[in-house]
Amino acid sequence: MPRPPTPDTIATSVVDWFADAARPLPWRAAGVSPWAVLVSEFMLQQTQVARVVPRWEAWIARWPTAAALAAEPPSEAVRAWERLGYPRRALWLHRAAVEIVERHDGEVPADIDALLALQGIGPYTARAIAAFAFGARVPVVDTNTRRVIARAVAGQAEPGPPSTSRDLAAMAGLLPRDRDAARRFNAGAMELGATICTARSPRCDACPIAGACAWRAAGYPAYTGPRKAGQPRFEGSDRQVRGLVMRELRAAHRPVSRAEFEPLWADAAQLERALTTLVADGLAVGNPDGYRLPER
């Protein structure tokens, strides 16, 4: 009777598969700087890769270092962010650049605690930068990785609500001891979940660990566990109104009056709420002449 696959078997299979299957994403290229990796991680949060690639390329061409971005006002970062979504990330990235210049002489730190101390960097982003920019042997877990582990190891169709400690422990149990192999496995597990072990239409016939997958071996049982809360609808939401306001502010290089926003949205109360929350979030500045992007 064959022995069940071990964590080493899973990791080796994913690493070998990733060597040929990895998408040629620009931030994976040889010689890419830690700053460029950091920018990619900010942009990839809750945003599809296809939308990120051209924006990342334009950003790095304009601001190839943290110091280059820090030297410009935050309004330029928000404009350059364009329609990637969640524009606070642009402000956070600008602030992180300033902090890198002030605290680390313009060099992205390799230490996870130092990364966590930067604006806009949480546990996932810190570990991703440490692993992919500096080759640190640390577990990196995103939505795609969680799904791969849930299926291959736990035998579940879905991973259920996230738990940082549990998810990191599960990934750490699979992580190769070799630093380079660990980095490749972190990236490969993400790639596998993004391109093969997808949420709705997994391509098990093309999966390098199909023979080790507990979910497949169990006959693909339906998920019956707890679920994370779903995303609210975008159409008609405050997010949509905020996006419309931000579009106007990015296009204007002068204060935009309250009256100029009124044709954007019929619900005056919701429009006012959008303006108020954008000011509170630091994405807009209000004065007697109107609203504008932050200049400092």
Protein Blocks (a to p, Z undefined) as FASTA:
>chain_A
ZZdddfklmmmmmmmmmmmmpccdfklpghiafklmmmmmmmmgopafklmmmmmmmmmm
mmmcfklmmmpcfklmmmmnmmnojjllmmmmmmmmmmmmmmnnopacfbfklmmmpghi
afklmmmmmmmmnopacddddfklmmmmmmmmnopabgbjadfklmmmmmmmmmcfblkl
mmmmmmmmmmmmmmmmpmklccfklpcklmmmmklmnoppacfbdcddddddfehpaklm
mmmmmmmmmmpccdcdfklmmmmpmblmlmmmmmmmmmmnopaccdfkbccddfZZ
